[in-house]
Amino acid sequence: MNGRIALVIGTSTGGVGRHVRSLGEGLLRRGHRVVVVGPPEAEREFAFGEAGMRFAPARIGAAPSWSDPRVVLRLRALLGAADVVHAHGLRAGALCALAGVRPLVVTAHNAPPSVDGPLAAAYPVLEKIVALRADTVLGVSGDLVERLRAAGAEDARRAVVAAPETGRPLKGREETRRDLAVLPERPLLLTVARLAEQKGLDVLLEAAPAITDRVPEPVVAIAGDGPLWGELHDAAAGMDVDVRMLGRRADVADLLAAADVFCLTSLWEGPSLVIMEALRAGLPVVATRVGGIPDLYAGTVLMVPPGDARAFAAAVGRVLDDPALAEDLRARSRAAARTLPTEEDAVESACAVYKAVARW
């Protein structure tokens, strides 16, 4: 049965936006009617007109607001005709729950905020509302699923999330490295991340002097933009080592093909779409042992504790200094890439949940 499915978002940035866009396009291919509801600025990010999805604005902010009662009323009006409402993020999920829409599926995409503030204070309340009122709750990592169960969810399970294909590199490895002015003999260490506190990029900068203290000197490249761009750019510019801020890039596949090691210093991650991309590129990966990373990539990714710059530098140094280890990690990445969920797997999993809650 083809249904009317509403995807509700509070943000269109990072992995959440990519996942929702991929999910919506997959649902359209299966003949469902899809409307996306979210902040007005998200319409530009998703280009829904071309994809065939409708968009309806509702100002779902990142933190509690005095306007939330109006948002709840708007959601009630917008979503009443949907066969299934699938909210992404606890803020969006809780507002949908308060609007009384059913059946309701909610995916939790992020861990509690690490900094005190309105959202941190509200997070346990949002969890409780979602856990008790949603028909099914999904978590992108095992720790989120356990939190939702502890909050009272009767049906809490892992979400299937897949990284959209980045496509084949448009340039060769050598051409991309020439464009970056990286000499052939210099190892290129790559991070692709939103420049936000969760990504722990201050740890990468702290580790950079120890990582680059070898001959030939490695290049540390950070691709992405975000709220910490100015702070991180100034910090990198003031260092005596070769750290390059590349900004937002459309050529991630080329960057991955040009790199020698992929680095991720996050304080928390779900399934980490960017690690999936690095595995497909056959790169050795050094990452922090947080969130969904140990659940999904144990035995494939070299992991260290979060926030430990010395341990991170030592792990990257092992890969740089031991060609046999580097080759073993590349082989493990290629093998793991063959078992990663596809975008169709993610759509199929979501449709199974929708059929269960809507009783199609």
N, C-alpha and C positions, 0 to 999 in steps of 0.2 A: 504494500500500500504506500502510495506517495502522500507525504504529509506537509503541513505548514510548520516550519521550524524557525524559531526565533533564536538567534545567537546574540547574547547580551554581553557587552564588554565595558570595562572601566578604563582601559588603556589600549592603545593600538601599537605600543612600542615594544621592541625586543621580541623574544620568543613567543609571547602571548599573541601578539598581532599576527605573526607568521603562522602560528598554529590555527588560529581562528579563520584566517583567510584560506588556508589550505583545506580546512574542514568544510567551509562554506562552498568552495568550488567543487569539492568531492560530492557534497550533497546535491548540488545542482546537476552534476553529471548523472546522478541516480534518479533524477526526475522530481526531487522535492522542491517545494517553493521555500525560499530562504529570505528572511529579513534580518538585518543586523541592526541592533540598537546600541547606541553608545554616544560618547561625547561628540559634539559637532565636528571637532577637528579630525576625528577618525575617518570621516567620509573621504577626505583627501588622501589619506594613507592607503585606503583599501581600493579606491577606484572601482566602486561597486557597480556603476553603470555598465562598464565594459564586461564585468564578470557575470552580469545577469542577476545580481543580488540587489534587493532594495535596501535602502538605509533610512533609518528614522532616528533623529537626534534626541538624546536624553542626557542631560548633564550629570553623568555619574563621575564624581570627582574621586581623587585618590584618598581623601580624608573626610571624616564626618563634617557635614555642613548644615547650616540653618535651612538651606534649600532642599534638604533631603525629603521632607514631607511632600513637597511639590513633585519631586522626582518619582516618589512612590505612586502618586496619583497618575502621573503620566505613564509610568510603566503599566499600571493596571488598565489604562485605556488602550495602550498600544498592543499589549500582549494577550488580550482576552480571547482573540480568535485563533491563537496558535495551538497546534496540536501538541507541541513540546516546546518548552523554553529551556535553553541551555545557557546558563550564565557562566562567565569565565572570570574568576577572581572572587574573593570573599565579599568585597564591597558590593559588586554587582549582584552576587548571589543573595546576600542578605536583603538588599533593596527589593529584589524580585520576590523573595519570600514574604517580606512585609506587605508587598502588593497583593499577596494571596493568589498568585498565578500558579496553576497546576496543569499538567505534571511538570515538575521542575527538576532539572539536573544541574548540578553545580560542580565545576572543576576548580580546585584550589591549585594555583600556579606558583605561589610564593610562600616562604616561611614568614614567621612573625618579624616585624621590623626590629632591627638591632638597636635603634636609637629611640629614646623616650620621646613621646609626642602624642598628639591626638589619635593617630592611627594605631600606635603601639598599645595605647590604653584601650582602644575599642576592639582590638583584634580578638581577644577571647570572647567578647560578646558576639561579634560577627560569626565566629566559629560555631558558637552555641546555636544561634539562629539558623544557620545553614544546616548544621547537623540534625536539628530537630524538625525542620520544616521541609527540607528538600526530599524528594522521593529517592534520589540516588546522589551520592557525592563521590567525586573522583579526586584523587591526588596524583600529582605528577611524580611523586617520590614516595617511598615507603614510610618515611617519617611523617609526611603530611597525612597519609592514610591513617596511621596510628593516632595522630592528634584528633582527627575527625571522629574516629571510633571512641576515643576517650571523651569527646564532647557529647556523645550520645547518638551518633549516626548508626542506624540499623543496617544500612546498605552503603558501605564505604569500600572502594576498590581502587586499584591502580588505573590511571588513565594511560591509554596508548597514545604516545606523541611521537611524531616522526619529523625529522628535519627535511624541509623541501629540498629537492635536488638543486645543487648550485650550478649544474651543467658542467660541461667539459671546459677546461681552460681555453681561453681564446688565444693566448700567447704561449710560447714555450717557456720552460723554466729559466733558460738563459736570458731571454728577452725581458721577462719580468724583473729579473735581478739587475739587468742593465738599467731598466727604467728606475729602479730604486737606488741605483749607484752602489750596489753591493758587489764587491769583487768575488770571483768564483770560489776562491779558497776560504772566504769568511763564512762561518755558519750563520744562518738567519733564523732567529727565534721569533715566533709570531704569536701574538695574542689578538683575537678578534672579540670585542666585547663592548657593551654599552658602558660609557664612562660614568659609572655610578658607584656608590659606596659598596654595594653588595659584591662587586667584582674584585674587591681587594687589590686594586692596582697599585696602591701605595706599597704593598708587600713586594710586588714585582719590581718596583723602582728601588726598594731597599735591597733586594737581592741582586740587582743588576751589576754592581761593582764586582761582587764575588763571581758572578756568572761570566763576566767578560774579562776576568783576569787570567787570560790564557792566550796563546799564540797559535793560529791567527785569531785576532780579537773578534768575538761574535758581535752581530748586530741585533739589538732588541727592537722589534717593530710592534707598535700597538695601533690597531685599526679600529675605528669606531668614534662615535661622538656621544655627548650626553652632558649632564649638569656639571661634571667635574673636569670638563675639557680645559678650561683656563688654568685651574690649579695644577693639573697633571702636566700640561704643556710647559708651564713655568718651571715646575720641578725638574722635568726632563731636560729642559734647556740649561739649567744650572748645574748639571752633572758633568763629570769629566769622562763619562763613558758614552758609547754610541747608542743612545736610546732615541728612536724616531717615532713621533706622533704622526700617523698617516691620515687621521681624520676618517670620516665616513667613506667607505669604498664600495663601488659596485662590482669590483673584480675580485671577490673573495676567492673564487676558484683558482684564479691565477696566483694570488698570494699564497694559498695553501700549496700549490704546486712548486712555488719557489722556495718554500720554507724547509728547514731541516728538523726543527722541533716545534711542537705546538705547546704553549704554556697557558695555564688557567689558574689564577690565584684566588678564585671566588671564595667568599665567606659562606655562601650557600648557592646551590644549584638544584634544579629539578633534574630532568633527563639530559640537560645541556645539549641543545641542538648543535651548538658549534663544535662540541666534541664529536658528535656524529659526523659532521662534515670533515673534521680532521681525520677520523678513522677511514672515511671513504677515500681520502687523499693518501692514505697509507703512511701517515706521519707518526713518529713517536710522540706520545702525549704525556706531559707531566702536569698533574692537577692536584687540587686539594681534596682531601677525603671528607666531603660534605654532601648532605642531601641525597640525591639519587645517584651520585657518581659511584660510590662503592656498591650500590645495588646492581648497577647496570654494567660496570666496566672493570670489576675485580678481575685480576689476571691479565688485563689488557693495558690499562693505564698505570703509569708509575704515580703513586699517590703519597702525599705528605700531609701533615696536620695543617689546618687553616691558620693564617696569621704568622707562620713561622718562616721568616725570610731566609734564615740560615739553612733550614732543612730544604727549602725549595731550591736555593742555589746549589746545594750539594747534590740534589736529585738531577737537576739539569746538567750539572757538571759531570755526573756519571755517564749520562747519555752522550755528551760531547766527547768525553775522553775514552770511551769504550765502544769502538765500532761494532763489536759483536753484539753488545747489548742494544745498540741503536738498531741494528738490523733485525734482531729478535723482536723488538717492539714494533718495528714496521710490519713484520710478518703477522704479529698478533693483531695489529690494527686492521690489516687487510682481511684477515679471517673474521674478525668481529664485525666488520662492515657488511659482510655477506649475510649476517644474521639480524641486522638492524630492522626494526619495523619500517614499512613503507607508508607513504601517505594514504594509500588505499587501505592498509591495515588499520590505520587510525580512524578512517571514515567507517569502515566495517564495524569496528568496535563501538563507535558512537551510535551507529544505527541499531546495533543489538540492544544497547541501553535504551534508546528511544522506543523500540518496539516493546520492550518489557514494561516501561513505565506508562506508555500510552495504550498498551494492550491492543496493538494493531493485529 
